[in-house]
Every structure is written in C-alpha cells, then in structure tokens.
C-alpha cells in the first residue's frame, strides 16, 4: 500500500498573536530605562569632550600668554637700550654734531629780557559785550 502526503498551503499572515498588557508594560519600562541610560551616557560623553576642548583652549592661552610675556620683556629691554645715556650721547655727537659746552662761552638761560610779550589787564563785568 502506498501512502500519499499532500501539502496544504495555509496563509497565516492575517493571524496576530495577542500581547498581554503586562508584557507591553514591561517592554515600555525597559525602553524607558534604556533611553534614560543612553541619555546619561551621551551627556557624560559630551561633558568629557567639552572638558578636553577647554583644556586645549587653556593650553593655547597659556602659550599665548608666555609669548606675550616674552615680547613684553624684549620691549622693556629695547626701551632700556634706547634710553641709555651713552647711546643718546653718541647720537648727539655723531649724528647731530653737538659738543660739550666749553666753560666761559655759555650764557645763562634764565636771563631777564627787556621785551614784554603781553600785558595783563583785569576783566570786569562791564567789559563783556
């Protein structure tokens, strides 16, 4: 005797499994906890990278401050050399042709002169227009 097996095609696409309310609530709770953990991890990572950026900026500012301090020191040194009495004397003698005054040929600078530059007169209330 020969047996025959037939395959019966069944369409189960319209069927849906009923989900219990407790399973759905458990899924929502897990999803909420996962979202909270992800938010905490992302905020920690953001703060960490922001801290690293601020450290880089601090190093750049410290480097700029050191360069500014070095430039300030160089400028103070340059001012000191420019104000040097020996340098001023050398420029006066070589470039301007000035010499040291010989005693006996100099006249006092605060000698009285006979010329009057201006007369002062009191201004009263009647002199105003």
C-alpha positions in Angstrom: 0.0 0.0 0.0 1.3 3.3 -1.0 0.8 6.4 1.1 0.4 9.9 -0.4 1.3 13.0 1.5 -0.3 16.2 0.3 0.9 19.6 1.3 -1.8 22.0 2.2 -0.8 25.7 2.0 -2.1 27.7 4.9 -1.9 31.5 4.9 -1.1 32.7 8.4 -0.4 36.3 7.5 -3.7 37.6 8.8 -3.2 36.0 12.2 -1.8 38.0 15.1 -0.7 36.8 18.5 -2.4 38.6 21.3 0.1 40.5 23.5 -0.6 40.6 27.2 -0.8 44.0 28.9 1.9 43.1 31.4 4.3 42.2 28.6 3.6 45.5 26.8 4.1 47.5 30.1 7.4 45.6 30.7 8.6 46.5 27.2 7.8 50.1 27.7 9.6 50.2 31.1 12.7 48.6 29.5 12.6 51.0 26.6 12.3 54.0 29.1 15.2 52.7 31.2 17.3 52.2 28.1 16.6 55.7 26.8 17.5 57.1 30.3 20.8 55.2 30.3 21.6 56.3 26.8 20.8 59.9 27.7 23.1 59.7 30.7 25.9 58.2 28.7 25.6 60.8 25.9 25.6 63.7 28.4 28.7 62.2 30.2 30.5 61.9 26.9 29.5 65.4 25.8 30.8 66.9 29.1 34.0 64.8 28.8 34.8 66.1 25.3 33.8 69.6 26.3 36.3 69.4 29.2 39.0 68.2 26.7 38.3 71.1 24.4 38.5 73.6 27.3 41.9 72.1 28.3 43.2 72.6 24.7 42.0 76.2 24.9 43.7 76.7 28.2 47.0 75.4 26.8 46.7 77.7 23.8 46.0 80.7 26.1 48.9 79.8 28.3 51.2 79.6 25.3 49.9 82.9 24.0 50.5 84.4 27.5 54.1 83.1 27.6 54.7 84.6 24.1 53.2 87.9 25.2 55.4 87.9 28.4 58.5 87.2 26.3 57.6 90.0 23.9 57.0 92.4 26.8 60.4 91.5 28.2 62.0 92.2 24.9 60.3 95.5 24.5 61.3 96.6 28.0 64.9 95.7 27.1 64.6 97.6 23.9 63.3 100.7 25.8 66.1 100.5 28.3 68.7 100.4 25.5 67.0 103.3 23.6 67.0 105.4 26.8 70.7 104.6 27.6 72.6 107.9 28.3 75.7 106.5 26.4 73.5 105.9 23.3 71.9 109.3 23.5 75.4 110.9 23.8 76.7 109.0 20.8 73.7 110.1 18.7 74.1 113.7 19.8 77.8 113.8 19.0 77.8 111.7 15.7 74.5 112.4 14.0 73.6 115.9 15.3 77.1 117.3 15.7 76.6 118.5 19.2 79.6 119.0 21.5 80.2 119.5 25.2 80.0 123.2 26.1 83.3 124.9 26.8 83.3 126.9 30.1 83.2 130.7 29.5 81.2 130.6 26.2 77.8 129.7 27.7 75.1 132.3 28.6 72.6 131.8 31.4 69.3 130.6 30.0 67.1 132.4 32.6 68.5 135.9 32.0 65.9 138.7 32.1 64.9 140.2 28.8 63.5 143.7 28.2 60.8 142.6 25.8 57.2 142.2 27.1 55.2 139.5 25.5 51.7 140.5 26.8 50.1 142.9 29.2 47.6 141.5 31.6 44.6 143.7 32.5 41.7 142.8 34.8 38.5 141.9 33.1 35.4 143.3 34.8 31.7 142.8 34.2 31.4 146.0 32.2 33.9 144.8 29.6 31.8 142.0 28.4 29.6 142.6 25.3 
